[in-house]
Amino acid sequence: MMAAAAILGGTRPLVLDGIDRAIVRATQAGLPLTAAPYRAIGEAVGISEAEVIRRMTAMLEHGVIRRIGAVPNHYRLGYRGNAMSVWDVSNDRVEAIGEKIGALDFVSHCYWRPRHPPLWPYNLFAMVHGRTRDEAMEKVARIAEILGTEDRGHDALLSSRILKKTGLRIAG
């Protein structure tokens, strides 16, 4: 029998038992594509839909699971021009600017990262998508236009291929 693991977070540790681990294993490749995915998970691990939701909520609150969300394959959707745009903006304004840029419909994610001068002056990253590379670069130009003088420099790193995106996996 596998020992339970304590995960610190919140006010007290969360102890993962065999059922929690089974839930993680059942969902680590994605939620079942059904009308009731939590019910399907419950059936697979031998608990109710409500218990799956309760346990996953606890794991979210304690940081065991970072998020639950759709991860589209942009290439399959016809978006082959993908660029990670990187921006040098004031640290005092990066949160407000990030919220503004992250709300754009062509930005899938936007986040603040530390600079690494002198080689890497950028602190705001925004992933943009277009059907072509030119369209993606037009969207980067749109962000620059929106930022105006708050853009102290930027660049764009265009995708050349898609890599398999996976999170933590529990074996067996």
Protein Blocks (a to p, Z undefined) as FASTA:
>chain_A
ZZddddeehjbdcdddfklmmmmmmmmnopcddfblmlmmmmmnopafklmmmmmmmmmm
nomambdcddddfklnopabccdddddddfklmmmmmmmmmmpmkbfbdcddddddfklm
cfbdcddddfbfklmmmmmmmmmmmnmmmlgbdcddddfbdcdddddddeZZ
